Amino acid sequence: MFLIDTNIFLEILLEQEKTEECERLIDYIEESNQKFYVSSFTMHSIEVIMTRNNENEALKGFLSDMMESKITRIETSTIEESKIVDIVKNTRLDFDDALQYFVCKNNGLAIISFDGHFEMMHIRRLEPKEIIQDWK
């Protein structure tokens, strides 16, 4: 079971260096029997970035794809977000990484991310290529 970090989607949406690797991951997810999750925070972060970049149509396409996707959205409560602030205070993580860490720890998930900060928090981090290496 995996949580998909914000940077995976942004690679695709902003057409960055690892777009193809991330697109293959999305294709893999749709054929896989494994469970994949995304935090609401990730969704909101993408929405903010895309609207700031005036990429409204691309955002609408992304949201439409997510509605049809097998990726399950995970919400955090205000109580949980208060606990995340404590994680920020006690680590070197910023709020968004602390939230992703919290979601992983709370739900027994590994994270798919290009962000190495998670390794210092002792959660399993994989890059998309590690998930899809034996696929097609």
C-alpha positions in Angstrom: 0.0 0.0 0.0 1.4 3.3 -1.1 0.8 7.0 -0.6 1.7 9.1 -3.7 3.5 12.3 -2.9 2.6 15.6 -4.5 5.8 15.7 -6.5 4.9 12.7 -8.6 1.8 14.4 -10.0 3.6 17.7 -10.4 6.2 16.0 -12.6 3.5 15.1 -15.0 1.4 18.3 -14.8 4.4 20.6 -15.1 6.1 18.4 -17.7 9.3 18.1 -15.7 12.3 15.8 -16.2 10.7 12.6 -14.8 7.3 12.9 -16.5 7.5 9.7 -18.4 8.5 7.6 -15.3 5.5 9.1 -13.4 3.1 8.6 -16.3 4.1 4.9 -16.4 3.4 4.7 -12.6 -0.1 6.1 -13.2 -0.7 3.5 -16.0 0.6 0.8 -13.7 -1.7 1.8 -10.9 -4.7 1.4 -13.2 -3.7 -2.2 -13.9 -2.5 -3.1 -10.5 -4.2 -4.9 -7.7 -2.2 -2.9 -5.1 -3.8 -0.1 -3.2 -2.6 3.5 -3.8 -3.6 6.6 -1.9 -3.3 10.4 -2.2 -3.8 12.9 0.7 -6.3 15.7 0.4 -3.4 18.0 1.1 -1.7 16.8 -2.1 -4.8 17.4 -4.1 -5.2 21.0 -2.6 -1.5 21.7 -3.2 -1.8 20.7 -6.8 -4.9 22.8 -7.2 -3.2 25.9 -5.8 -0.1 25.5 -8.0 -2.0 24.8 -11.1 -4.4 27.8 -10.7 -1.5 30.1 -9.8 0.1 29.0 -13.1 -3.2 29.7 -14.9 -3.3 26.0 -15.9 -7.0 25.7 -15.2 -7.9 23.4 -18.1 -5.0 21.1 -17.2 -6.2 21.0 -13.6 -9.8 20.2 -14.7 -8.4 17.3 -16.7 -6.3 16.1 -13.8 -9.3 16.2 -11.5 -11.4 14.4 -14.0 -8.7 11.7 -14.3 -8.6 11.4 -10.5 -12.3 10.9 -10.2 -12.0 7.9 -12.5 -8.8 6.6 -11.0 -8.3 3.7 -8.6 -6.3 6.1 -6.3 -8.1 6.6 -2.9 -8.1 9.9 -1.2 -7.2 10.2 2.5 -8.5 13.1 4.5 -6.9 14.4 7.7 -8.9 15.8 10.6 -8.2 19.0 12.6 -7.1 16.9 15.5 -4.7 15.0 13.3 -3.4 18.2 11.8 -2.6 19.5 15.3 -0.5 16.3 15.8 1.2 17.1 12.5 2.2 20.5 13.9 3.9 18.6 16.7 5.8 16.5 14.2 7.0 19.8 12.5 8.2 21.1 15.9 10.1 17.9 16.7 11.7 17.2 13.3 13.2 19.1 10.4 10.2 18.4 8.2 8.0 21.2 6.9 4.3 20.9 7.2 3.6 19.2 3.9 6.2 16.5 4.4 5.1 16.1 8.0 1.5 15.6 6.9 2.6 12.9 4.3 4.7 11.2 7.0 1.8 11.2 9.4 -0.6 9.8 6.8 1.9 7.0 6.0 2.5 6.1 9.7 -1.2 6.2 10.5 -2.2 4.0 7.7 0.8 1.7 7.3 1.8 3.1 3.9 5.1 3.4 2.1 5.5 6.7 0.1 6.2 7.1 -3.6 8.2 10.2 -3.8 11.4 11.9 -5.1 11.8 13.6 -1.7 14.6 12.1 0.3 13.5 13.8 3.6 11.3 10.8 4.3 14.2 8.4 4.7 15.3 10.2 7.9 11.8 9.5 9.2 12.1 5.8 8.8 9.3 5.3 6.4 9.8 3.3 3.2 10.3 5.6 0.2 10.3 4.4 -3.3 10.5 6.2 -6.6 8.1 5.3 -9.4 10.8 3.3 -11.3 11.1 1.0 -8.3 7.4 0.3 -8.4 7.1 -0.4 -12.1 10.5 -2.0 -12.7 9.1 -5.5 -13.4 6.0 -4.3 -15.2 5.8 -4.5 -19.0 
